[in-house]
Structures are given as structure tokens and as C-alpha cells.
Amino acid sequence: MDILSILRKTRKNKYIILTESDLKTLLAGCKILQEIETNISDKIRLLKFKDELIIQEKSNKGEFLVRLMKTKKEADEFIKERLEIYDRMWDGCGCRVDYYN
């Protein structure tokens, strides 16, 4: 799938699941604004393609998820919330990330 197809699908859905090959295509065509190692679930990335902001993360099932963000502020808040959950998980809180919400 090419980047435009990926973006078209993400505009219609809250998130989409990419194959590893599609992820490589996405990463090759986007500017990486942020890439943070979560130490629990691979990296979480904030990507930019033209004017579109995209969050990419890996679920606990090993799925590569992408979702569009409307603003940089929304993206920053999303990443902050994820990192807070991962921090609590690292401390053994028993909490989980709902990747599909």
C-alpha cells in the first residue's frame, strides 16, 4: 500500500493496522518528528506527511497501528498519555493500554 492509500484509510477510521511492509513505506515517505522508545511496546512515533500528523505505535499483539491527529497539541497529549501509562506499567501497576480506542 502506498502512503496516499494509508492516509485515505486513516481518514475513514479511528486507526488502521499496517503490515510491516506498509510500515516501511510509511516511514520512508514521512518525516519523523518524534520517535520515543517505550521500553514496553517498541517505539511510538509522530510522523508528518505534507500537512498530516500521524501517530504510529505497536500494540501488545505486535500490530503496527497508525492514526491521524488533527493538531500537534493533540498528538503531544496522546503521546504524553501513552508514556504515562507505560511508566505506570513499568512500575507494575497492572494497567494496560487500550490501543483500539
C-alpha positions as protocol buffer text, in pm:
chain_id: "A"
residue {
  index: 1
  type: MET
  ca { x: 0 y: 0 z: 0 }
}
residue {
  index: 2
  type: ASP
  ca { x: 133 y: 347 z: -79 }
}
residue {
  index: 3
  type: ILE
  ca { x: 127 y: 644 z: 159 }
}
residue {
  index: 4
  type: LEU
  ca { x: -177 y: 807 z: -1 }
}
residue {
  index: 5
  type: SER
  ca { x: -375 y: 484 z: 37 }
}
residue {
  index: 6
  type: ILE
  ca { x: -269 y: 457 z: 400 }
}
residue {
  index: 7
  type: LEU
  ca { x: -379 y: 816 z: 466 }
}
residue {
  index: 8
  type: ARG
  ca { x: -709 y: 763 z: 285 }
}
residue {
  index: 9
  type: LYS
  ca { x: -784 y: 465 z: 511 }
}
residue {
  index: 10
  type: THR
  ca { x: -684 y: 650 z: 827 }
}
residue {
  index: 11
  type: ARG
  ca { x: -917 y: 939 z: 740 }
}
residue {
  index: 12
  type: LYS
  ca { x: -1208 y: 694 z: 738 }
}
residue {
  index: 13
  type: ASN
  ca { x: -1114 y: 502 z: 1054 }
}
residue {
  index: 14
  type: LYS
  ca { x: -1002 y: 582 z: 1406 }
}
residue {
  index: 15
  type: TYR
  ca { x: -688 y: 375 z: 1339 }
}
residue {
  index: 16
  type: ILE
  ca { x: -565 y: 121 z: 1088 }
}
residue {
  index: 17
  type: ILE
  ca { x: -337 y: -179 z: 1118 }
}
residue {
  index: 18
  type: LEU
  ca { x: -39 y: -190 z: 882 }
}
residue {
  index: 19
  type: THR
  ca { x: 173 y: -477 z: 765 }
}
residue {
  index: 20
  type: GLU
  ca { x: 546 y: -448 z: 827 }
}
residue {
  index: 21
  type: SER
  ca { x: 593 y: -371 z: 457 }
}
residue {
  index: 22
  type: ASP
  ca { x: 333 y: -90 z: 472 }
}
residue {
  index: 23
  type: LEU
  ca { x: 503 y: 50 z: 781 }
}
residue {
  index: 24
  type: LYS
  ca { x: 835 y: 64 z: 598 }
}
residue {
  index: 25
  type: THR
  ca { x: 665 y: 250 z: 312 }
}
residue {
  index: 26
  type: LEU
  ca { x: 509 y: 495 z: 556 }
}
residue {
  index: 27
  type: LEU
  ca { x: 834 y: 558 z: 742 }
}
residue {
  index: 28
  type: ALA
  ca { x: 1028 y: 605 z: 417 }
}
residue {
  index: 29
  type: GLY
  ca { x: 783 y: 870 z: 295 }
}
residue {
  index: 30
  type: CYS
  ca { x: 726 y: 1065 z: 615 }
}
residue {
  index: 31
  type: LYS
  ca { x: 932 y: 1299 z: 824 }
}
residue {
  index: 32
  type: ILE
  ca { x: 983 y: 1160 z: 1175 }
}
residue {
  index: 33
  type: LEU
  ca { x: 909 y: 1445 z: 1415 }
}
residue {
  index: 34
  type: GLN
  ca { x: 941 y: 1233 z: 1728 }
}
residue {
  index: 35
  type: GLU
  ca { x: 1048 y: 877 z: 1799 }
}
residue {
  index: 36
  type: ILE
  ca { x: 1034 y: 754 z: 2156 }
}
residue {
  index: 37
  type: GLU
  ca { x: 1134 y: 409 z: 2281 }
}
residue {
  index: 38
  type: THR
  ca { x: 863 y: 295 z: 2523 }
}
residue {
  index: 39
  type: ASN
  ca { x: 1068 y: 6 z: 2667 }
}
residue {
  index: 40
  type: ILE
  ca { x: 744 y: -193 z: 2676 }
}
residue {
  index: 41
  type: SER
  ca { x: 588 y: -177 z: 2333 }
}
residue {
  index: 42
  type: ASP
  ca { x: 854 y: -78 z: 2080 }
}
residue {
  index: 43
  type: LYS
  ca { x: 856 y: 286 z: 1968 }
}
residue {
  index: 44
  type: ILE
  ca { x: 585 y: 544 z: 1942 }
}
residue {
  index: 45
  type: ARG
  ca { x: 638 y: 784 z: 1654 }
}
residue {
  index: 46
  type: LEU
  ca { x: 495 y: 1115 z: 1547 }
}
residue {
  index: 47
  type: LEU
  ca { x: 521 y: 1141 z: 1170 }
}
residue {
  index: 48
  type: LYS
  ca { x: 441 y: 1415 z: 924 }
}
residue {
  index: 49
  type: PHE
  ca { x: 341 y: 1378 z: 561 }
}
residue {
  index: 50
  type: LYS
  ca { x: 266 y: 1713 z: 398 }
}
residue {
  index: 51
  type: ASP
  ca { x: 19 y: 1869 z: 646 }
}
residue {
  index: 52
  type: GLU
  ca { x: -91 y: 1540 z: 805 }
}
residue {
  index: 53
  type: LEU
  ca { x: 26 y: 1433 z: 1153 }
}
residue {
  index: 54
  type: ILE
  ca { x: 33 y: 1060 z: 1212 }
}
residue {
  index: 55
  type: ILE
  ca { x: 90 y: 859 z: 1529 }
}
residue {
  index: 56
  type: GLN
  ca { x: 242 y: 515 z: 1477 }
}
residue {
  index: 57
  type: GLU
  ca { x: 272 y: 261 z: 1756 }
}
residue {
  index: 58
  type: LYS
  ca { x: 293 y: -113 z: 1808 }
}
residue {
  index: 59
  type: SER
  ca { x: 19 y: -290 z: 2002 }
}
residue {
  index: 60
  type: ASN
  ca { x: 69 y: -561 z: 2261 }
}
residue {
  index: 61
  type: LYS
  ca { x: -41 y: -803 z: 1985 }
}
residue {
  index: 62
  type: GLY
  ca { x: 250 y: -693 z: 1765 }
}
residue {
  index: 63
  type: GLU
  ca { x: 27 y: -495 z: 1528 }
}
residue {
  index: 64
  type: PHE
  ca { x: 152 y: -171 z: 1374 }
}
residue {
  index: 65
  type: LEU
  ca { x: -120 y: 89 z: 1433 }
}
residue {
  index: 66
  type: VAL
  ca { x: -145 y: 432 z: 1277 }
}
residue {
  index: 67
  type: ARG
  ca { x: -391 y: 712 z: 1342 }
}
residue {
  index: 68
  type: LEU
  ca { x: -423 y: 1071 z: 1228 }
}
residue {
  index: 69
  type: MET
  ca { x: -400 y: 1361 z: 1469 }
}
residue {
  index: 70
  type: LYS
  ca { x: -576 y: 1690 z: 1400 }
}
residue {
  index: 71
  type: THR
  ca { x: -318 y: 1912 z: 1570 }
}
residue {
  index: 72
  type: LYS
  ca { x: 31 y: 1897 z: 1714 }
}
residue {
  index: 73
  type: LYS
  ca { x: -118 y: 1963 z: 2057 }
}
residue {
  index: 74
  type: GLU
  ca { x: -349 y: 1662 z: 2020 }
}
residue {
  index: 75
  type: ALA
  ca { x: -53 y: 1447 z: 1912 }
}
residue {
  index: 76
  type: ASP
  ca { x: 159 y: 1565 z: 2205 }
}
residue {
  index: 77
  type: GLU
  ca { x: -122 y: 1488 z: 2451 }
}
residue {
  index: 78
  type: PHE
  ca { x: -173 y: 1142 z: 2301 }
}
residue {
  index: 79
  type: ILE
  ca { x: 198 y: 1062 z: 2333 }
}
residue {
  index: 80
  type: LYS
  ca { x: 212 y: 1201 z: 2687 }
}
residue {
  index: 81
  type: GLU
  ca { x: -83 y: 982 z: 2793 }
}
residue {
  index: 82
  type: ARG
  ca { x: 75 y: 673 z: 2639 }
}
residue {
  index: 83
  type: LEU
  ca { x: 408 y: 738 z: 2808 }
}
residue {
  index: 84
  type: GLU
  ca { x: 238 y: 789 z: 3145 }
}
residue {
  index: 85
  type: ILE
  ca { x: 64 y: 452 z: 3110 }
}
residue {
  index: 86
  type: TYR
  ca { x: 391 y: 283 z: 3008 }
}
residue {
  index: 87
  type: ASP
  ca { x: 562 y: 441 z: 3309 }
}
residue {
  index: 88
  type: ARG
  ca { x: 295 y: 302 z: 3541 }
}
residue {
  index: 89
  type: MET
  ca { x: 318 y: -38 z: 3369 }
}
residue {
  index: 90
  type: TRP
  ca { x: 695 y: -37 z: 3424 }
}
residue {
  index: 91
  type: ASP
  ca { x: 625 y: 10 z: 3795 }
}
residue {
  index: 92
  type: GLY
  ca { x: 393 y: -294 z: 3789 }
}
residue {
  index: 93
  type: CYS
  ca { x: 56 y: -123 z: 3820 }
}
residue {
  index: 94
  type: GLY
  ca { x: -123 y: -396 z: 3624 }
}
residue {
  index: 95
  type: CYS
  ca { x: -276 y: -135 z: 3392 }
}
residue {
  index: 96
  type: ARG
  ca { x: -298 y: -180 z: 3017 }
}
residue {
  index: 97
  type: VAL
  ca { x: -301 y: 35 z: 2708 }
}
residue {
  index: 98
  type: ASP
  ca { x: -623 y: 27 z: 2506 }
}
residue {
  index: 99
  type: TYR
  ca { x: -466 y: 50 z: 2162 }
}
residue {
  index: 100
  type: TYR
  ca { x: -801 y: 21 z: 1985 }
}
residue {
  index: 101
  type: ASN
  ca { x: -980 y: 314 z: 2145 }
}
